[in-house]
Amino acid sequence: MAQFDLFVNPLANSRRAYPFVASMQSDIAPSGSDQIIAPLAPMASMSRTAGKLTPAVAVNGVDHIVVVPRLTTIRSRDLAKSISTIASSRRDLLAAIDYLFFGV
């Protein structure tokens, strides 16, 4: 699995709010059986627009927000086949992580 790979959210109880999750950790820094992910929410369902902590990405032509403040871990085995990547938004995603953890 590569950094910024996109998956259907494997957690059925949160899939309505967050239909996708993105792998956020580097693929050269494996963490065993867990993977750090960020949920994606459809922009139309969010009361706030995209910002520094919530970069916008398109998934299948629909705008979504990567909710970086909701980073969490999930078992790697629960992530099925990658359906896409958001690596083209790498700069914005890394800026959101920097802002969240370092305030820059």
C-alpha positions in Angstrom: 0.0 0.0 0.0 1.3 3.4 -0.9 1.0 6.7 0.8 -2.2 8.5 -0.2 -3.8 5.4 -1.6 -7.6 5.7 -1.4 -9.9 3.0 -0.1 -13.6 2.5 0.5 -14.1 3.1 4.2 -14.2 -0.4 5.7 -16.1 0.7 8.8 -19.8 0.4 7.8 -21.0 2.5 10.7 -19.1 5.6 9.5 -19.2 5.0 5.8 -22.2 7.4 5.2 -20.3 10.4 6.7 -16.9 9.3 5.4 -17.2 7.1 2.3 -13.4 6.9 1.7 -10.2 6.8 3.7 -6.7 7.6 2.6 -3.5 6.0 3.7 -1.4 8.8 5.2 1.8 7.1 6.3 4.8 6.6 4.2 5.1 3.3 2.5 8.7 3.1 3.6 7.7 3.3 7.3 5.6 0.3 7.9 3.9 0.1 11.3 3.2 -3.6 11.5 -0.5 -4.5 11.4 -1.9 -0.9 11.5 -2.1 1.9 9.0 -2.6 5.6 9.7 -5.5 6.9 7.7 -7.5 10.1 7.2 -11.3 10.0 6.4 -12.7 11.8 3.4 -16.1 13.5 3.6 -18.1 14.7 0.6 -17.7 18.5 0.4 -21.4 18.9 0.0 -22.1 17.3 3.4 -19.6 19.5 5.3 -20.7 22.8 6.9 -17.2 24.2 6.5 -15.3 24.4 3.3 -11.9 23.1 2.6 -9.1 24.8 4.5 -5.5 24.4 5.6 -6.4 21.4 7.8 -8.9 20.0 5.4 -7.6 19.9 1.8 -10.0 19.3 -1.0 -9.6 16.4 -3.4 -11.8 15.0 -6.2 -12.9 11.4 -6.0 -14.7 10.1 -9.1 -15.5 13.7 -10.1 -17.0 14.5 -6.7 -15.2 17.0 -4.4 -14.3 15.6 -1.0 -12.5 17.0 2.0 -9.6 15.1 3.6 -10.3 15.5 7.4 -6.7 15.5 8.6 -7.7 16.4 12.2 -9.4 13.0 12.4 -6.3 10.9 11.6 -6.6 7.5 13.2 -5.3 4.0 12.7 -7.0 1.0 11.2 -5.9 -2.6 10.7 -4.1 -2.9 7.4 -5.9 -6.1 6.6 -9.2 -4.2 6.8 -8.2 -2.0 3.8 -9.2 -3.8 0.7 -7.9 -3.1 -2.7 -6.9 0.6 -3.4 -9.5 2.2 -5.6 -7.5 5.3 -6.5 -4.9 7.7 -5.2 -4.9 11.3 -4.0 -1.1 11.6 -4.4 -1.6 14.6 -6.8 -2.6 16.6 -3.7 0.6 15.6 -1.8 1.7 19.2 -1.2 -1.6 20.2 0.4 -1.8 16.9 2.4 1.7 17.4 3.8 0.9 21.0 4.6 -2.2 20.0 6.5 -0.1 17.5 8.6 2.6 20.1 9.2 0.0 22.6 10.3 -1.8 20.0 12.6 1.4 18.9 14.4 3.8 21.8 14.1 1.6 24.9 13.5 3.4 25.8 10.3 
